[in-house]
Amino acid sequence: MSNPFVRIVEPLDPKQPLKKFFNLSKLEDVRYARLPFSIRVLLEAAIRNCDEFLVKKGDVENILNWKVVQHKNVEVPFKPARVILQDFTGVPAVVDFAAMRDAVKKLGGDPEKINPICPADLVIDHSIQVDFNRRSDSLQKNQDLEFERNKERFEFLKWGSQAFKNMRIIPPGSGIIHQVNLEYLARVVMDQDGYYYPDSVVGTDSHTTMIDGLGVLGWGVGGIEAEAVMLGQPISMVLPEVVGYKLLGNPQPLVTSTDIVLTITKHLRQVGVVGKFVEFFGPGVAQLSIADRATIANMCPEYGATAAYFPVDDISIGYLIQTGRDKEKVMCTKKYLEAVGMLRDFKNSSQDPDFTQVVELDLHTVVPCCSGPKRPQDKVAVSDMKNDFETCLGAKQGFKGFQIAPDRHNSVVKFNFEGCDFELAHGSVVIAAITSCTNTSNPSVMLGAGLLAKKAVEAGLTVKPYIKTSLSPGSGVVTYYLRESGVMSYLSQLGFDVVGYGCMTCIGNSGPLPESVVEAITQGDLVAVGVLSGNRNFEGRVHPNTRANYLASPPLVIAYAIAGTIRIDFEKEPLGINALGKKIFLKDIWPTRNEIQAVERQFVIPGMFKEVYQKIETVNKSWNALDAPSDKLYTWNPKSTYIKSPPFFDGLTLALQTPKTIENAYVLLSFGDSVTTDHISPAGNIARNSPAARYLTSRGLTPREFNSYGSRRGNDAVMARGTFANIRLVNKFIDKQGPQTVHFPSGETLDVFDAAERYKQAGHPLIVLAGKEYGAGSSRDWAAKGPFLLGVKAVLAESYERIHRSNLVGMGVIPLQYLPGEDAGTLGLTGRERYTIIIPEKLKPQMNIQIKLDTGKTFQAIMRFDTDVELTYFHNGGILNYMIRKMAS
């Protein structure tokens, strides 16, 4: 069947008739002009892909009719233009592809059909750690150690770039995926196969939404779903509600984009935007640079939305030119967007579309702030930080409490570091990291940090030597303009040397603290603090020894590092006293907005971006020297502890297996609210007493060679043992934090993996009980793959974060949700019962199913397969099984 919308195709330029586009303004439908701009991108993709196999004409009608059907769970397909991956999620994706080729071959199909159809870019940014800091050669030493640890993984990825078409690898040392996407990879408008169309992207990282700040519709998906997209399968999604977020006014002079995004994060968590698009509009948007918008869009997962979209405007077009994109292509981009009514003027209210709901923020009301000590949405004004932390010290254990006895609030532990005596107390800063694409992509806050460092050094201020300071920019461009503007040397004098180009501290790759510092923290049971310019601060994520972690702007990271404590009121107390005895306050060294903008205009120029990015794929000599096999089928090494053929497709046949009722399942774990994917599948340190450590030791490795969980995601044996291995896990069956549970048949308390193995050997299925926001945080697919391998058949929760629910569906694990107004408490569930989950023969999206307990109690829950396509995946045992059968047949 030919595309029924071919009548609206026309050339963008009569001189180039082969370059065509779907002119949506020729739909002659008044509904189009009222659609949110983010929905217009979905509409264009539906029209462009309209045929009887992929997208039906009725799907297009549903999108056009968005205002009427948005609340009715209408399913629509979306085929993004591109896929991006980082190495922690990219390695398991390439492992799956390699195993899928083997499976397709076994079923008699062509293994090379397992190949990306759309462009896929994989940026290696998650492997480097802060092993060395405060020295001029930190960068080189960390990069050398990164290659020493990860050579096998990197060789495997290089094989993948050669074995699969349409897959490009951006080597280690190049930058952070989302900043590289913003500055280099993003097209805004695609020019491919003779057509212009809006750029769109999904990525195997939850902060893929950062690109929404440039007007490219994008969001994070699980690695499993991304693999299906790469193989040509559209995303099946419920047509989302769109919350219009109206920005008014101008920010105050001392306010940064970090302060704005932390304010928005808290606000939108209160509004409730999970599963929805947020689209920004209003005259205040015009006051924000693309870097500011990207910062706000980056933290979209922290406020729970699917996307955080800023439509393209003239500032977006200017950014493309500033970052060295081809001027002729940029002009075609603008011409196309004007032609289809997708170029926005935020000061023109007549362009404001219809929204599901509108909320407002006056930018002038935003004040300098941080977020913490355990969640990104827990915003605290800088002026309140001291009092808030001291309140948290004594408060009950929880998101805002550490339950420290009142008589210990002022405990002090003395220690020696490099021959000098120091003291640590509750609130002492031990990690100060300028890190993460959230902020290092923004020249205003980076130059602000550099100028503050310059003034601090000139005022005679220093940072205590035991504080682990680091600077990990998101791209080489940052180092370029920091150096050219003359502030790099001052950052180095305060200990903020460049330690690597990657995510580093933001994802828990913070490296070790000095032993004497760890001993002091342990001896005093101190609530030590990490301050970082990142986007997440969940318990146990940043470092095992920092129980309190605060998100802050880069200038504030430096300020708290100089102060050495979070227990300071900057308005009343000095940062420090210099050698002349003068008290230096934060207001004395804080740079003005005019100072920052003057330096930015002079030093952030297109030539920098061109110079850095024209050699990005070839500049890493260690990567270039890697020797990778050229075979189309991967030869698995049975001795490898990094890369292993996964068991997901063992015994797979072309015939479908009918889903069966889950009989008499035990509860493996029982959780409260806000259990994150970091709790389920940690990315950082492998504890020496853990099941994963015991496995690696049995394979001949020493603790120094363990590396991190994130680096081991290509090996299911490690990752299954690392599931629910977070040291801060709170399981209701256990009276203390830790990765353990009760094995009910024996009554023993065991490591979670060991308990699951006992259940599996006895043939008992398992489920997990949870509260609200189950699966918040990173998009890691191992948070679904791991429970699957432990034998978890279903999760019963009050609510789910979007990506994790999708990942559970992708692995064939049933996401169940309590009925409205019900939870474990109201139903009297202890988790010690045995659960029989009735799976009917005929299933439909979001149907209620019966759950019977061995106590005789029966109740209902919602089966959260939200679309017919997701039910198809379930019948196949997961999305990858579905794709293998599709390719093999």
Secondary structure, DSSP 8 states (H G I E B T S, - for coil): ---TTGGGEEESSTT-TTSEEE-GGGG--HHHHHS-HHHHHHHHHHHHTBBTTTB-HHHHHHHHTHHHHTTTT-EEEE--SEEEEEHHHHHHHHHHHHHHHHHHHHTTS-GGG-S-SS-EEEE--SS---SS-SSTTHHHHHHHHHHHHHHHHHHHHHHHHHHSTTEEEE-TTSB-HHHHIIIII--SEEEETTEEEE-EEEESSGGGGGGGGGT-EEEE--HHHHHHHHTT--EEEE---EEEEEEES---TT--HHHHHHHHHHHHHHH--TT-EEEEESGGGGGS-HHHHHHHHHTHHHHT-SEEE----HHHHHHHHHTT--HHHHHHHHHHHHHTT----TT-GGG----SEEEEEEGGG---EEE-SS-TT-EEEGGGHHHHHHHHHHS-SBTTB----GGGTT-EEEEEETTEEEEEETTBEEEEEE-SHHHHT-HHHHHHHHHHHHHHHHTT----TTSEEEE--SBHHHHHHHHHTT-HHHHHHTT--B--SS-GGGGT------HHHHHHHHHHT---EEEESSS---TTTS-TT-SEEEE--HHHHHHHHHH-BS---TTTS-SEE-TT--EE-HHHH---HHHHHHHHHHH--HHHHHHHHTTTTT--HHHHT------SS----TT-SS----GGGTT--SS------EEEEEEEEE--S--BHHHHS--SB--TTSHHHHHHHHTT--GGG--BTGGGTT-HHHHHHTTT--TT---TTSSSSSSEEEETTTTEEEEHHHHHHHHHHTT--EEEE--TTBTBS---THHHHHHHHHTEEEEEES-B-HHHHHHHHHTT-EEEEE-TT--HHHHT--S-S-EEE---SS--TT-EEEEEETTS-EEEEEE---SHHHHHHHHTTSHHHHHHHHHH-
